[in-house]
Amino acid sequence: MRKKLRNLGYVLFLSGTILFGIMHLAIALYIPSLGGWGDPPGLIATVLSEIAGWVPYILSIVFMIMGAFLIAIDLSNNSSLWQNLNADERNQESGGEQNNN
């Protein structure tokens, strides 16, 4: 199960990164044909509104955050500190059982 979550995290992070790059490519290709833009919304916000790119842009950021979160959870669960603590607990439990017999 953990391997599936880790792989899902990798897929989400990679797909979010690719979608983010494609959106920035689309923004860069549209900027030369932009007639004008206002300072308060900014250049990227104006282009995203004109090409209807807000949904994929926000979705790419959400994918990257979710993927990074799943990867970080997997890494924290597999860190050497947690493994050492779990190994010590297992050793104490098995030692206690042997002393009782």
ZIURJO-V630942 format. One line per field, one symbol per residue. ss: DSSP state (@ for helix, = for strand, . for the rest). phi: phi as a letter, one per 20 degrees, with the letter a starting at -180 (. if undefined). psi: psi as a letter, one per 40 degrees, with the letter a starting at -180 (. if undefined). A space follows every 10 residues. Layout:
# ZIURJO-V630942
ss->???
phi->???
psi->???
This chain:
# ZIURJO-V630942
ss->.@@@@@@@@@ @@@@@@@@@@ @@@@@@@@@@ @......... ..@@@@@@@@ ...@@@@@@@ @@@@@@@@@@ @@@@@@@..@ @@@@@@@@@@ @@@@@@@@@@ .
phi->.fffffffff ffffffffff fffffffffe gfeffabefg fnffffffff eldfffffff ffgfffffff fffffffdff ffffffffff ffffffffff e
psi->dddddddddd dddddddddd dddddddddd ddehdiiidd didddddddd efeddddddd dddddddddd dddddddeid dddddddddd dddddddddd .
